[in-house]
Amino acid sequence: MPLQPKLTRFNQNVLSKYQIYNSIFMTLPFDTITKTGALLPLFHETCQKGFENGQNPTQIVETFFEKYQARRSDESQKNLLFRFIQYIERQVVLFDAIEDAAFSTVNNMDGIGTLRSLKESTTADGKLEKLRKSLEDFKVRIVLTAHPTQFYPGSVLGIITDLSEAIKNNNLLRINDLLAQLGKTPFFKHEKPTPYDEAVSLIWYLEHVFYQSFGKIYDYIQQNIFDDQEIENNIINVGFWPGGDRDGNPFVTPEITLKVANRLKETIIKNYYRDVRRLKRKLTFKGVEEVINYLETELYNMVLKQETDLTLEGFIDNLKQIKSTLINKHQSLYLEEINSLLNKIKLFGFHFSNLDIRQDSRAHDKVFNTMVDALIENGSDIFPKNYHDLSEKEQVQLLSKIKGKVDLSLIKDEDALKALKTIEVIKTIQENNGERAANRYIISNNQTTLNVMQLFAMLKLVAFHDKLTVDIGPLFETITDLENAHLVMEELYTNPDYSAHLQSRGNKQTIMLGFSDGTKDGGYLMANWAIYKAKERLTEVSRNYDVTVIFFDGRGGPPARGGGKTHNFYASLGPTIEDKEVQLTIQGQTISSNFGTLDSSQYNLEQLISSGLHNSLSDADLRMVPQNRKVMDNLANLSYQAYSNFKKHEKFIPYLEHMSTLKYYAKTNIGSRPSKRGKSEGLVFEDLRAIPFVGSWSQLKQNVPGFFGVGTALKYYEDNDQFDKVVTLYKSSSFFKTLIENSMMSLSKSFFDLTKYMSDDKEYGEFWNIIYDEFKTTKRLILKLTGYQELMQEEPAGKASINVREAIVLPLLTIQQYALKKIQELEKQGVTEGEEVEVYQKMVTRSLFGNINASRNSA
């Protein structure tokens, strides 16, 4: 039977089921307010018609109460709005669960981009051997971060999982119970989570999803591409930031880092224990039973933190002994299960996930200078007394050859001591869990060679005296830093001592390139193009010095932060960019939507592997021709100029501060980090964190970071009768095509009718119109460029999913804007505190959750 179109499969398996189960959900009595479920559809209809007729959120809410609930008191009206919020949050979860349940039906699990498809196409093209060779040194690493774009409590994650399973099995009684449970389970936290809480939440995915999906993928590669032969390369692994990322997060302490590493080890041991228990029921043969009993006992002791002599190497050796006995004496019975467990041990070791440490270069600089001062004051000869008077070049030379040990009791500054003790903790984690457990340190906001060498010296002086088993990864973020990145790296590559360190690490250098501050700093097109060019320059300089550069992308999830259709992005890079490894950060909704279930995790990971291998397997040369580069350069510069002028507008910061939800992000308690970097009272652009910044535009349904400047840049070519040059670029450059497709997603999630009332505002009307005009220009010209009649025309199922989600949260957005307007009106009357202000502030904060969770990629 032929496969139906993806949109048909979506409508049948997602939309229809949502309508059925939502109607059940709406009849369940969750609270003391009667008829909430019956009234919400009426409110939804009022919102739709109201915006169509040009009404503002206040008029819509007032119309609803006049028409349907005229007798309610003011307090009762507010209570009903809070109940609507509560219901809508749970509608989002219901839709998530239904989409998750239908994932393998809506998406073709053997289609283009999957491993099966890759194997079949390479076999047909006579490239199977080339594929094997590529897989022998190619890697994909997804790095889970705790950046706060979504944070369902563990209880809700469990309900989503159970609900998806019940929906898959059409178990109506179970679905009914779970919907009732969902209605009564709290969604928000009264206190901010600690970094450890964040780690535990994300370890849930490692334990319940990644352990299985990663193992399944690796098994498939070994069995079907390598014909059951041993593979040296582990190909896929997972990185982890919660508990290790201290950039701007004062709550991440050395103790927390160690505690998270221990939790990771405990969790992987539990998973191994469960697998061994299952194997024990099967391996009841002579010469095998004794060994499996021993492993079960020792793993159990490890789980209970009791004395054990089982090491990682011992675990592997015992399983290999079982494997040998099965082959030689028991006709290879259950051999596949033993191979599968050995593969998981290869992937996860005793560490489960590679815990990265990250800190800002400016914080390092303070710590480093504090340490130097303390040592000099106490008569240490590690640093000369005139160290601070040396030139930067002289300091780099001195740090390259640094020797000695720092006595941490000499350091009295608390922040400096925390940072230096973290280095000790890295060493401890390596000793307890294996080197892979914590062997990378990211320097965010890296600007100079000295930034790298300061960390290089601290690592060696504090804990790694004999051999430095930590990779240092500079993160270049701003447009200026991206332009200079290759110069910094050349200085490092030509430094004999740093070069020797690289040689000891396999001549591999990790470089992280961040989209967050890049987009905030330079706008959408410039940030993406600046990173593309930086990668080209960094690839060239690295190859010149025989170093394999590994690019680690801070892609996140939203197109506004460089995410979007991530696998398309990796498949679009040409031979001028090193592609031995694909590494990227994922967070929030991107974790739950792309990797939250076994099916979605396997599918999206396979897509990443296939797209990452695309360039090495393809005969096509994707490098940009000079004429296209010239157009791309010009588009990026025009866009950058437009975005920079917009950012300099006197109302830019006040608009975010007074008309958006920016200041409410800190109150959601979905992340442990402060919502801004600095300690200034007022709002300073440089202090803004990228996620609240992007998220605030998303809540306004304006999505500025995903499109602003694109329309202006395209219009230049239209006005000068050269639009054909951009069309040529779009048709011949996969990279540019991917950028435009991702920007389309941001435009699709924009809804300016929500905030149209702002156009008449005396203070902010002109600023709102600047944004709206750019939106209209960008939308018109992207449609002209692509030849589409509507946005995302080529992705009807994706567009349908977005439309359903946007429809679900429309009443939520209306309530949010209604509450914001009420707060603004009260402020104009000089009322900035009191019960009424607090109620509306709470309404804004509570409405954030459903909107954030519904976005799935915050753009």
N, C-alpha and C positions, 0 to 999 in steps of 0.2 A: 504493500500500500504506500503510495507516494506521501512524502512528508508535507503537511499543510504549511502555508506561509506562516512565518513567525508571529505576525499580528493576529492571525486567526487562532493560533495556539495560545497566545496571550489572552485574547478575549474569552476563549472557552475555559481556560484553566486558571486564570487569575481574576479577570474582571467579573465574570459570571459568578464564580465562587464567592468573591468579596461581597457582591450584592446580596447573595443568599445569607451568608454568615453574618453580615452586618445587620441584616433585618432581624436576625435572632438576637444579636448583641444589643440592639436598640430597645428590645422589650424586657431586658433583664433589669430588675430593680436594685440599684446600687446605693441609693441614698434616700434621705428623708424628703427630698423635693420630688413631688410626683410629676409625672409626664415629661421628665427631662429628655428621655429618649424619643418621645413623640414630638417634642418641640424643636429638637435640633434640626430635623429636615426642613421645617418651616423657616427656621433662622437661616439655614443654608440658602434656601430659595430667595429669601429676602436680600441676602448679601449679593447673590448673583444678579438679580434684577436691579438692585440698587446701584451697583457699579455700572451696569449697562445703561442706566438712566442718568449717570453723572452725579449720583449722590456721594457724599463723603461718609466715612465710617460712623461719625456721630449721628448723622441723619438716618443711616441704615439701622443702627441699634435702636434709636428712638422710634422709628417707623415700626420695627418689629414689636416693641412693647406696646405701642398704641393700638396696633392691629390685633395682637394675639393675647397680650397679658396686661391690659390696661389697669387692672385692679391691684397689681403687685405693688408693694411699697418699694421705696428706693433701695433699701437693704436687701429685700427679696430679689430685686432685679440683679443686683450685684452678685448675690449668691448663685442665681441661675447662670450667669456668665461664667462663674468659676466652675460650675457643674459641666457646662458646655466644653470648657477647656479639658476637664477630666475625661469626658467621653471621647473627644477628638484625639487626645494622646493615645488612647487605647485603640481607636480606629486605625491609627498609623501602625501600631504593633500588629493588629489583625492583618492589615494589608501586607506588612513585612513577612508575616508567617505564611500567608498564602503564596506570596511571590517565591519565598524560599522553598515551599513545598512543591511548587510547579517548576522549579529551576531546570531540572533535567528534561522536562517536557517542552518548555518554551525554547531552551537552548539546545542545539544539536551537539550532544556530548561526544560525537565522533566526527563532527564537521570540521570546516577549515580552522586551522589554528590549534587543533587538538593533536596529541601525540600520535594517535592512530592515523589521522590524516597526514601528518608529517612523515610518518614511516612509509605510508603507501605512496605518497608523491615522490619521495626521494628514491624509493625502490623503482618506481616506474621510470624515473629520469636517470637511473643508474648511478645515484649519488649516495647510496646507503653507507658505503665505506667512508665517504666524506662526512656524513652525519655522525658516524661513530667517532671519527677523529675530532670533530668539533666538540662533541660531548665529553671527550676525555679531558678538556681543560676549560670548558665553559661552566659558568655558575650563575644561579639566580639566588639573590637574597632579598627577602622582604623583611623590613624592619618595623616592628610594631612600636608606635609612639603613643604616649598618653596625652597628646595635644587634645584639648577639650572641644571636640566637635560633636561628640555624642557620648553619653555615659549612662546606659541602662544599668540599673543595679543588677547584681547577680540573680536575684529572684525573678526579675523580668526576663533576663536572658534565658533562664530555665523554662519559663512559660512559653517564650517564643519557640524554643526547641521542641517542647512537648506538643505545642499547638500545631507546628508544621507537620510533625509526625502523625498527629490525629487527623489533620486535613488530608494528608497523603493517603491515609487508610479509610477516609470517609467515615470516621468513628463519631457519629453525631452526639452520642451521650458524653463522650470524653470532651468533645469540642465545647459542648454546653457548659460542662463543669469548668473547663479552662477559661472560657470567656467570663464566667462568674468570678473565678479566682483573679483574673486580670483586672476586673472592675474594682476589686477590693485591695489590690496590691499597690503600695505607695511607689510613685515614680521618681520622686525627687528626694534629695538629701537635705536635712536641716543643717548639716555641717559639711564643710569641704572634705573630700576624701584626702587621705594622706597619700604620699607617693607609693607606700606599700599597698594601700587599698587599690590604687590604680593598677599596680603590678598584678595583684591577685585577680582582678577582673579580666585582665588580658591573658593571664596564664590559663584561664578557663578555656580560651580558644586553642591554646597550645595543647592542652590536655584532651579536649573533646573533639577537636577538628583537625588541627595540623598533624598531630601524631599519626592519625589514620591516613589523611589525604597525601601527606608527603611520602609516607611509606608506600602507599598504593602507586603513586607516580614513579617512584624509584624502582619498585618491583617491575612495573610495566616496561621501563626502559631496559632493565637488566634482562628480562625474559624475552622481550620482543625485538629489541634493537641490538642487544649484545649476545643474543642466543644463550642466555644463562651464564655467561662468562663473568668473572669478577671485574668490577670497574674500580679503578683507583680513585677516581674523582667522585666527591659526594654530590655534585651537580646542584642540589638545592639545600638551602639552609635558612634559618630564620634568626633575625636580629631582634634586640629588645632594648628599649630605652627607659621604661619606667624604673625608677630606683637608681638609674645611672646618669640620667640627663639632669644636670644641675644648672644648666644655663638659665639664669633668671629665676631659679626655684630654690629659695633658701631652705626649704623643708627636706631637700634630699641631703642626707647626712651619710658619712661613711658607714655608720651602723645600719642604716636603711639599705644601702647598696649590698652589704654583706647578707642582710636578712633576705633580700630579694634573690640573690644568687643561691642561698640555701634552699629557698622555696622552690626555685627552678629545679634544683637537683632532687629534692624530695618528690616533686611531681613526676619527673621522668622515671625515677625509681619505682614509683607506684604503678606507672603504666607498664613498665617492664614486668613487675610482679604479677599484674593481672594477666599479661600474655603468657608468662611462664606457668601460671596456675591453669590456664586453658590448655597449654601444651601437655601439662602433667596428666590430664585426663586421656590424652592420646598416646603419649610415649610410655607405654606400659611394658616395654620389651627389656630383655636381659641386656646389660651393658649400657643401657640408656637411662633406665628408671632411677638408678642411684645418683646419676649426675644431675638430672632434672630436680630431684628431691633436694640435693645440696643447694642448687641455685635458688629454689623456692625459699629455703630456710634463710639463706644469707641475705636475699633481697628483703625478706620480711624483717630481719634484724636491722637492715639499713633504714627501712621505713619507720621502725620504732626507735631509731637512733641508738641501737644497742651495738655492742662490740661485733665486728665482722672483719674478716681478712679478704673479702672479695674486692678486687680492683677491677677497673674497666677492662684491662688486658686479660685478667683471669676470667671474667665473664665471657669475653669473646672466645678465649681458648677452650673453655668448657663447652660452649655451643658448637665450636668447630669439631670438638671430639665427638659430640652427639651426631653431628652431620656425617662425619667419617664412618661411624658405626652404622648409621641408617643406610648409607650407600653400600657398605661392604657386607652387612649381615642381614639387613631387613628390607631389601628391594626398594630402597629410597622412599619408603612410606613416610608421609608427612614431611618430606624434605623441603617442600615449598614453604611451609610454615616456619621452619628453622631459618631458611634463607631470608624470609621476610623480617624476622626478628633481628637477624644479623645486619640487615640493611638499615633498620631503624636505629640500631646502636651506632652504625657508621654515621648516620645523619645527626643524631642527638647526643651521643656520648653520655657522660654523666652530668652534662651542663644544660641540656635541652635546647637552650638558645644562647646566642652570642650576646652577652650583655655589654653594650657600648657605654663608655663614660663620655660626657660632653660638658664643656664649659666655655664661656666667652673669653676671648683673648685679653680683653680689658681686665677681667677678674683675675686671670692668670698673671698679668703684669703686676697687679697689686700684691698678689701672693708672693710672687717671685722676689720683688723688691723688698718686701717685709722679711723674707727669709734671708736675703743677702745682708740686709742691715743687721739682723739679729746675729748672724755668724760673724760679721766684722766686729760688732760691739763686744762679742765674747772671745775675741782673739783667734778665731779660726783662720787658717791659711788657705781655705778653699778658694776664696775670692780675694783679689787685691783690694787694698783700702780705697784705691781710686777707681773702683769698678764703675761707679755712676758717671765718672768723668770721661770714660772711654767712648769712642765713636761707636755707632751701631755695628759697623763692620768688625771692629776690634772685639766688641762684646760677643758677636757670633763666633768668632775664631776661638775665643776663650771658652765659651760654652761647649763647643764641639769636642774639646779635649778634656772636659771636666772630669775630675776624679775625687773620691772621698765619700764620707757618709755624714748625713745631717742628723744631729741629735735633736729630735723633735721637742725635747723638754725645754730647749732654748727659745722656742717660738711661743710667744705669749698672746699674739693676736688670734682671736677665736676663728675668724673666717680663714685665715692663712693655715691654721692648724687643721681645720676640717679638710681643706683642699689637699694638704700634704698627707694627711692620714688616709685619704681616699686612695692615694697611690700605694700605700701599704696594703690597703684592702684588695686592690687589684692583684697584688702578689699572692695574698692569702687565698683568694678565689681560685687563682690558677693552681695553687698547690692542692686545694680541696677538690675542685671540680674538673681540672684539666686546663691546659693553656687556652683552648678555644672558648672557655667560659667567659673570659674577659680579657681580650687582647687588642682592643682598639680604643683609642682616645681621640675624640673629635674636638677640634678647636673652632668654635663658631666665631663669626666676625673676624676671620683671619685676614690680616692685611700685609704682614711683612714676614721676612725670613726669621727675624728675631722672635716673633710670636711662636714659631715652631721650635726654635732652639731653646727657648726658655723652658718649654715643657720637656723637651729632650733631656735637658740638664736636670730638671726636678725629678723625672722618672729615675734617672741613673743615681742621683744622690740619695734619694729617699729609700728606694727598695730594689732597684735592678742594677746592683753594683757590678756584677760580673757579666751578665748577658741581658740585653734589653729585649724582652719577648712581648713587646707591645708595639702595634702599628700606630703611627701618628697620622691622623687624617685632617688636614686643614679644610675648613669650610669657607668658601668664598661666596659672599652673599650679594653685596651691592653691585651696581653696574660698574663703578670704578674698580672695585676689587676684582671683579671678573675680568676686566680689561688687563689688569696687571698680574693676574694669577700665574701666567707662564713664566714671567720674570722671576717671581718668588721661587717657583719650582726649579728653575735653571740654577739659581744660586744654591739651592739645597743639593741638586744633583752634582754640582761641581765642588761641593764641600766633601773632602776625602773621608771625614769621619761619619757624616750622614750617609754618604754613599756606601760605606762599609756596613753600616746598620741595615741599609736596604738590601745589600747582598745577603746578609744573614737572614733576611725575611723573604728570600726568593726573588729579589729584584722586582717587587711589586709595590706600588704606591697608591694608596687610596686617597682620592680627592673628592670631597663632597661639594656639590654645587646647589645652593639653596634657592628655591623659587619663592619662598615666603617673602623675605625682605626684598628680593629682586623685583617681584611684581609690585610690592608696596612702594618701592623706590623708583622703578622705571616704567611701570605700566606693563600691560599684558604682552604686546608684541616685542617690545624692547627686551624685557626680561628673558623671554624664550629665545630670542635671536642672540642675545649677549651670551647666554649659556651655550648655545650651539657653537658660536665662534670660539668661546673660551675652550670648549672641549676639543675643537680642531687644533688650536694652538698648543694646548696641553698634551694632546696626542703626539703632535710633531716633536715637541721638545723632549717628551719622555722616550719616544722611539730613538731620537738622536743619541740618548744616553743609555740605551738598551734597558730601559725600565718599562715594565708593563703597567700602564696606568689603569686603575679601577675607578670608574666613575660611580659615585654614590649620590643618587638624586633625591633631594628633599621634595618629592612630588606630592605627598600628602593624599590628595583625592580630588579636590575641586579644580576645574580648569583654571580658575583664578589663581591657583597656587601651582599650576604646572601639571596638574593631574589629568582628569578627564579620561579619554580612551587611551590608557597608558600603553597597552600593547601596540596600538597603532603608532604611537610616538617612537617606540624602540625599533619597530620595523622600518621606520622612515629614515633612519640615520645611515649615512653612506660610509665608504671605506676610509674617509679622512678622520673618523671618530672611532677610537678603540672600543671594541665590543666583546671582550673576553668574558666580562661579567655584567650582569644587570643587577643593580642594587637600588632599592628605593624605599622611602618611608611610606607607611600607610597608617591611617589613624581613624578613630571615630567611626562614622557610618561606612567608610570604605572597608574597614575590617569586617563589619557585620554584613554589609551587602555583597562584597566581592569574595570574602573568605570566611563567612560566618557559618556555612554549612559544609558538609562533606562534598556535596555536588558542586557548589559554587567555588569552593576552595580549589578543588581539583581542576575544574574548568578554567578558572582564571590563572592559575599557576601554569597550566599547560599552554595557555595563550601567551603568557610571558616568556616561557621557554622557547616556544616556536618563533615568536617575534624577535627575541634576542639572537636566535640562530639564523634569522632570515638573511642578514647581510652576508654571512660567511657561506651560505648555501646558494644564494641567488647569483645568477649570471649578470643581472642588471647592475649597472653602475649608477648608484643613487646620488653621487656627488653633484653639487650644484654647479651649473655652467656659469661662466662669468657674468653674462647678461642677467640671469636670474638672481645672482648674488647682489648685483647692483640695485635691482628693484627691491629685493628683500632689505638691503641696507637702508634704502631710502624710506621704505614703508616703516621700518623700525624707528628711524630718526624722526619722521613726521609724527608718528604715534607718540613717541617719547616727548616731543615738544608739546603736543596737545595735552598729554597727561600731566606734564610738569607745570604747564600754565594753570591747569585745572587744580592741581595740588596747591599751587601758590595763591589761589583765590582766597580772599580774606574770610570767606564764609565756610571754607572747607572743614576746618576743625570745629567751629561752632555748630555747623550743620550736623556733624557726627555726634557731637556732645549733646545737642538739644533736641534733634529731630529723629535720631536713631536709637537703637537699643544698646549702644556701645557700653554705657556705664552700668547696664544691668547684667552684663555677662558675668561679672565678678560675683554677683549674688546667686547665680544658678547652682553653685557648688558642684559643678560637673568636673572640675579639674583642680589639682593641688597648687598649680602655679598662680602667682598674682597675675592679674589681667594686663598689667603694663610693667615695663622694665624699671623705669626711674622712680624716684621718690617725690617728684614735683607735685605740687598741689593741683595745678591746672593740667589740661591735656596738652601734651607735647607730641608732635608727629613722630619723632624719632623713638619715643618710648612705647608707641603703640605696638602691641603684639599682632602678628599677621592674622591669627585666627579670629580674635574678636573684630579685627578690622574687616576682614573678608565676610565674616558672619553677620556683621551689622548691616552691610550692604545687602546681604542675602535676605535678612529679616525685612528690610524695606522693599524687597523684591525689585531692587535696582541693579544689583550684581555688577557694579561699576568695574571692579578689578578684572572681570572677565571679558570686557569689550571696550572700555573707554580708550579712545585714541585710534581704534581700528577703523571706524567710519571716516574720521578726518583724514587718515592716511590714504584710504581708498578713494576718497572724494578728490584728493589732489590729482590723482591719475585720471579720474573722470573729467574734471574741469579742464585738464590739459590735453584732452583727446588721446590719452595713452592707456586707457583702461585695458586694451588688448594685451599690454605687457604684464599686467597683474593676472589676467586670464591665463596667459602662457605659463606664468609661475605656478598658478594653482593646478593646472593640468599636468605639469611636468615635475613638480616638487612634492613628494609625499610628505615632507616635513611641513611645508606651508599648508598643504591640504589638511593635515591633522590639526594644525593651529586653528584654522578656520572652522573645522568641525567642532572643536572643543569650545570655541567662542560662541558658536550657534547654540550649544547647550546652555551657556550662561544667558543668552538672549531669550531662549525658550522658557527659562525659569523666571524671567522678569515680568512684572505686572504693574504697570505704572498707574492704572486706574486706582489702585489702592492708595496712592499718595498724591493723586491729582490735585487734591485740595491745597497742597503746599504751593501750587503754582500761583495762587492768589495771595500768599503770605507776604506781608510788606517787607519782612526781613530776609526771607529765604526763597521767595518766589523766583527771582532771577536765577539763583543757583540751581534750583530744581529744574528749571527750563533748559539750562545748559546740559544737564545730565540727560533729560528727555530728548533733546534735539540730537545729541550724540547717539543715543539709543536708536532713534528713528533712522538716522543716516547710516549707522552700522547695519541695521537690519535690512534696509533697502538695498544697500550695496553688496552685502553678502549674498542676498537672493539673486541679485544681478550677476555676481561673480560665479555662483554655483549653477545658475540656470534653474534653481528650484522655485516652485510656486509657494512653498511654505518652509519654515525652518525645520531641520532634521527630517526632511522628506525621505531620505534614504534609510532612516532608522525608525520606521513606523511603530515598532513594538516599544522601543526606548521612549519615544515621544508619548505613546499611549500611557506608559507607566508614569512618566512625569505629569501628564495631564490628570491622572487619577489622584496622585499625591497632592498636586496643587489644589484640586477640587476639595479634597478632604480638609486641608488646612485653611481654606478660604475664610471660614467663620473665625478661625483662630487668629488669622492675620487682622481681620476686621476688629476683633475684640482688642488686640494689641494696639492697633492704631487709635481706636476709641479711647483706651486708657491713656496712651501717650498724649492725645489731644487734651484730655481732662487735666492731666498734670501740667501741661503748658498753660492752659487757661488759669489754673490755680496760681501758677508762678507769676503770671501777669498781674494777678490781683495781690501779689506779695505773700501768698500762702505757700511756704516751702516745707512745712512739716505739719504733723497732726494726723489724726485717724484717717481722714478722707484721702490725703496724699498717700499714706501708707497702703491703703487698700488698692489704689490704682497702681502704685509701684509694684505691689505683689502680683497684680493682674498681668502687668507687662512681663515680669520675671517668669511667672508660671506659664505664660503663653510661648516663651522661648523654647521650651523642651520639645513640644510637638512639632514646631516648625523646624528645629534643628534636626530632629530624628527623621522627619519626612523627607528632608532634602537629599538624604543618602550621600551626597557629595558636596553639600554646603555651597553649591554655586547655582 
